[in-house]
Amino acid sequence: MGAPLSSPTPRSPTSPHRYRRLHAVEAAPESASQQPHEVPDPPPIPRLSAQTIGAVAVFAFEAVEGTRQVGQLGKWITAGVAETLGELRALNVERRSLYRDHRRIVPSVRRVRATRPVTGVIEASVVLTTPARARAVALRFEIIRERWQATSITVL
């Protein structure tokens, strides 16, 4: 039949090909332009205070009630939250116009409770009081593009 099949001979550690690769890696010049670039630390994320959380809750409540534009919450909310608040605002404005209710409801923050379930996430509940009743707002903040943004707001 032919010559018997033989297994290929393994390369020795001192094989010329292997030596060149090792030598090329070890002998790389260390000039200043080829030093690894140090990545600067990202700027620190500002703390999210209870006062700020309460203000965002009041603004969201006012947006839903129709006394504030949703766009005024621009940097504090994501696009999905803005869309949801806009839909609720449209429904409330229509309801209030049907009943000819033109009163302005001014809420005040009664209590803010916030927790950090994981790093980079804050979940908060805010109790708002109005002359007629108390309302609750649930918020979830996440770090997006190195700042806190509300990814979920529910006005009850």
LINPE-V137975 format. One record per pair of residues at least 12 apart in sequence whose ideal C-beta (glycine too) atoms are under 8 Angstrom apart, sorted by the first residue. I is the first residue (numbers start at 1). J is the second residue. If there is no record, write none. Layout:
# LINPE-V137975
I;J
I;J
This chain:
# LINPE-V137975
42;146
43;146
45;143
45;146
45;147
45;148
46;147
46;148
48;114
48;122
48;141
48;148
50;112
50;114
51;112
53;112
53;114
53;122
53;124
53;126
53;139
53;141
54;109
54;112
54;126
55;109
56;73
56;76
56;139
56;150
56;153
57;109
57;112
57;124
57;126
57;128
57;137
57;139
57;153
58;107
58;108
58;109
58;128
59;72
59;73
59;76
60;73
60;77
60;85
60;137
60;139
60;150
60;153
60;155
61;107
61;128
61;135
61;137
61;155
62;107
63;85
63;89
64;85
64;88
64;89
64;92
64;155
65;89
65;92
65;105
66;89
66;92
66;93
66;96
67;104
67;105
70;82
70;85
70;86
70;89
73;85
73;150
75;147
75;149
76;148
76;149
76;150
77;149
77;150
77;153
78;144
78;149
78;150
78;151
80;151
81;150
81;151
81;152
81;153
84;153
85;153
88;155
105;130
105;131
105;132
106;130
106;131
107;128
107;129
107;130
107;135
108;128
108;129
108;130
109;126
109;127
109;128
110;127
110;128
110;129
110;134
111;126
111;127
112;124
112;125
112;126
112;127
113;125
113;126
120;142
120;143
121;140
121;141
121;142
121;143
122;140
122;141
122;142
122;148
123;138
123;139
123;140
123;141
124;138
124;139
124;140
124;141
125;137
125;138
125;139
126;138
126;139
135;155
135;156
136;155
136;156
137;153
137;154
137;155
137;156
138;152
138;153
138;154
138;156
139;152
139;153
139;154
140;152
140;153
